[in-house]
Amino acid sequence: MENVQLIKSPIPFIMMLVYIAVVMVMAWYQGFSKMARERKKNQTFEDYMTAGKSRNAVIVFLITIVTFYSGTTFTGRVGFFYNFGVAGLGSVIVCSATGMVMFFLSEKVWPIAKKYRLSTLPDIMELRYQSRWVKFFVSLIIVCFNIIWLITEIRTLGLAVNLASGGAIATEIGSAIAFAIIILYVATGGVHSVSMVDSFSACVMLGGSLVVLGYLVNFFFNGSFVDMFQSADTAAQMLYAGQTQESIFVLANSGNYNLPYWISNIVLGTIVMLVYPSNFMSICLAKDVREVKKSSLATSASGIWLSIYAIFGVVVLGAVAKGYMVSDPEAGILELCSMAGSPLMLGLVCTFILAAALGTLDSTLISLSGLVSNDLITNMVKLKNHEPTIGADGGETLATIDTRVQRDAKKEVRMTRIIVVVLGVIAFCFSLTDLPLLTLLTDMATNGMSLVVPTVAAGLFWKKATPQGAIASMVTAEAVYLGLYASGVRYVWGGFFLGFPAIAVGIVVMIVVSLATQDKYYKAHAAQQGVFEDFFVRGRVSAWIRENMGTKAAK
């Protein structure tokens, strides 16, 4: 985006500084105020990661959608729609589908996490499979592939600061400054800071994007959406003349971004959200099942709103049809605000892009740091020391659960804070390297993480699943995917993602190995029958919570 020529004005940078100042005040309140210091005295890993499962539906919803609305929503996705049209709308459907998936998962996931005071998805997998090795492989795969999203969003931070400063602050410096702020408030305040900052950022992003959209439509098309769409279609026909795609509103039958590609994004994009750590964190943040369900319905509905990046793409195309030259479609809305001569709108765009990037980065950073600290490092130490798994006694009492959670609480929280800094520095260093096309990186992340889904789904819904089957499934599926990728294969069956054949292999291996080992495994784990019943006897865990915790697990 080096060729972008924007109006020179201090207003955009001032607006961004105001936003950053508000974030810093929130960070101080959650990290250093008297209330924060009191909370930290006896803080557990559960409180650091999930705020003790105490947030209402509005907060959970705002955190969830600001994760979906990454900073690249208003840059990369706008440019993608400009070039490839409706092929870029897959994420809209994924957002809606994920909300419904969270709705139906809530009755099973939240009560178990509440009873056993669990904080991560690998925690639940350890409990279900009674295996630290399953926990290790689940967390390792998620961390390795999910860090890709962390890297891509760091670059967006730098872009927003660079543009707001009129190019005075280099992209790398902008990334470093903004990401340092994120690391600071995530490390000090944990999810308490993340939930407050993300709620504010979501409001800035939603309100700011709507205002800018209305302004651009009014300025370039006299307020006529009909003129906007007609102009965009005219521009697309000129730009795509002689190509396989001649309209942004029709999905191409061939080429790289065709129907199979679109289906792959929707199917695997939805599936991968079942294991996306930030989404699991959102479920565990809620104070009861009812709040999860309400936030899930709102998330599903917000998928419609997410289509705003496509409308921005239409705006940019329509403006081109009217003679306005855009040097880079990914910076299209920034350039149009500059052409309209409005530093206020340019500042608003830069600010809500920064807000969206912060919302994605902080939730991703804290969730990944929790996985590295709790599910990789601490888990391996406990494995080495031959410590029993969560629920090894067959269904822990409230006293034993509290003892387990509080025993090494300070050490666990301290380690996680350190990991936040270390992981942040590593991700920032990777963001400075010459990486492949970011779209290809995110596709790789989607493929790789989706291969954990058979293990998670079988653990939650299949009584015969065994740890042997889970480990064999993950190892085999990842080997198939990476093997195909290393051999130069990128798509199969005319454009479908490599995740499809790999996940099919994973499912088959899970079924075959589990059936072969189930009798011996469950006979040897008869003492954990109570744990297994918690997963498959409807209402059992909710009743336990009401009786022992005085908490109503809403249905």
Secondary structure as the mmCIF struct_conf table of DSSP 4:
data_model
#
loop_
_struct_conf.conf_type_id
_struct_conf.id
_struct_conf.beg_label_comp_id
_struct_conf.beg_label_asym_id
_struct_conf.beg_label_seq_id
_struct_conf.end_label_comp_id
_struct_conf.end_label_asym_id
_struct_conf.end_label_seq_id
TURN_TY1_P TURN_TY1_P1 GLU A 2 ASN A 3
BEND BEND1 PRO A 10 PRO A 10
HELX_RH_AL_P HELX_RH_AL_P1 ILE A 11 GLY A 31
TURN_TY1_P TURN_TY1_P2 PHE A 32 PHE A 32
BEND BEND2 SER A 33 SER A 33
HELX_RH_AL_P HELX_RH_AL_P2 LYS A 34 LYS A 41
TURN_TY1_P TURN_TY1_P3 ASN A 42 ASN A 42
HELX_RH_AL_P HELX_RH_AL_P3 PHE A 45 THR A 50
TURN_TY1_P TURN_TY1_P4 ALA A 51 LYS A 53
STRN STRN1 ARG A 55 ARG A 55
HELX_RH_AL_P HELX_RH_AL_P4 ALA A 57 PHE A 68
BEND BEND3 TYR A 69 TYR A 69
HELX_RH_3T_P HELX_RH_3T_P1 GLY A 71 PHE A 74
TURN_TY1_P TURN_TY1_P5 THR A 75 THR A 75
HELX_RH_AL_P HELX_RH_AL_P5 GLY A 76 PHE A 84
HELX_RH_3T_P HELX_RH_3T_P2 GLY A 85 LEU A 89
HELX_RH_AL_P HELX_RH_AL_P6 GLY A 90 TYR A 116
TURN_TY1_P TURN_TY1_P6 ARG A 117 ARG A 117
BEND BEND4 THR A 120 THR A 120
HELX_RH_AL_P HELX_RH_AL_P7 LEU A 121 TYR A 129
TURN_TY1_P TURN_TY1_P7 GLN A 130 GLN A 130
HELX_RH_AL_P HELX_RH_AL_P8 ARG A 132 ALA A 164
TURN_TY1_P TURN_TY1_P8 SER A 165 GLY A 167
BEND BEND5 ALA A 168 ILE A 169
HELX_RH_AL_P HELX_RH_AL_P9 THR A 171 PHE A 221
TURN_TY1_P TURN_TY1_P9 ASN A 222 GLY A 223
HELX_RH_AL_P HELX_RH_AL_P10 PHE A 225 LEU A 239
TURN_TY1_P TURN_TY1_P10 TYR A 240 GLY A 242
BEND BEND6 GLN A 243 THR A 244
TURN_TY1_P TURN_TY1_P11 ILE A 248 PHE A 249
BEND BEND7 VAL A 250 VAL A 250
BEND BEND8 ASN A 253 ASN A 258
HELX_RH_AL_P HELX_RH_AL_P11 LEU A 259 VAL A 272
TURN_TY1_P TURN_TY1_P12 MET A 273 VAL A 275
HELX_RH_AL_P HELX_RH_AL_P12 PRO A 277 LEU A 285
STRN STRN2 ALA A 286 ALA A 286
BEND BEND9 LYS A 287 ASP A 288
HELX_RH_AL_P HELX_RH_AL_P13 VAL A 289 LEU A 306
TURN_TY1_P TURN_TY1_P13 SER A 307 SER A 307
HELX_RH_AL_P HELX_RH_AL_P14 ILE A 308 ALA A 321
TURN_TY1_P TURN_TY1_P14 LYS A 322 GLY A 323
BEND BEND10 SER A 327 SER A 327
HELX_RH_3T_P HELX_RH_3T_P3 PRO A 329 ALA A 331
HELX_RH_AL_P HELX_RH_AL_P15 GLY A 332 MET A 339
TURN_TY1_P TURN_TY1_P15 ALA A 340 GLY A 341
HELX_RH_AL_P HELX_RH_AL_P16 PRO A 343 GLY A 370
HELX_RH_PI_P HELX_RH_PI_P1 LEU A 371 ILE A 377
HELX_RH_AL_P HELX_RH_AL_P17 THR A 378 LYS A 384
TURN_TY1_P TURN_TY1_P16 ASN A 385 HIS A 386
HELX_LH_PP_P HELX_LH_PP_P1 GLU A 387 THR A 389
TURN_TY1_P TURN_TY1_P17 ILE A 390 ASP A 393
BEND BEND11 GLY A 394 GLY A 395
HELX_RH_AL_P HELX_RH_AL_P18 LEU A 398 ARG A 407
TURN_TY1_P TURN_TY1_P18 ASP A 408 ASP A 408
HELX_RH_AL_P HELX_RH_AL_P19 ALA A 409 SER A 431
TURN_TY1_P TURN_TY1_P19 LEU A 432 LEU A 432
BEND BEND12 THR A 433 THR A 433
BEND BEND13 PRO A 436 PRO A 436
HELX_RH_AL_P HELX_RH_AL_P20 LEU A 438 SER A 450
TURN_TY1_P TURN_TY1_P20 LEU A 451 VAL A 452
HELX_RH_AL_P HELX_RH_AL_P21 VAL A 453 PHE A 461
TURN_TY1_P TURN_TY1_P21 LYS A 463 LYS A 464
HELX_RH_AL_P HELX_RH_AL_P22 PRO A 467 ALA A 486
TURN_TY1_P TURN_TY1_P22 SER A 487 GLY A 488
STRN STRN3 TYR A 491 VAL A 492
TURN_TY1_P TURN_TY1_P23 TRP A 493 GLY A 495
STRN STRN4 PHE A 496 PHE A 497
TURN_TY1_P TURN_TY1_P24 LEU A 498 LEU A 498
HELX_RH_AL_P HELX_RH_AL_P23 GLY A 499 ALA A 524
TURN_TY1_P TURN_TY1_P25 HIS A 525 HIS A 525
HELX_RH_3T_P HELX_RH_3T_P4 ALA A 526 GLN A 528
HELX_RH_AL_P HELX_RH_AL_P24 GLN A 529 PHE A 536
BEND BEND14 VAL A 537 VAL A 537
TURN_TY1_P TURN_TY1_P26 ARG A 538 GLY A 539
HELX_RH_AL_P HELX_RH_AL_P25 ARG A 540 ASN A 548
TURN_TY1_P TURN_TY1_P27 MET A 549 MET A 549
#
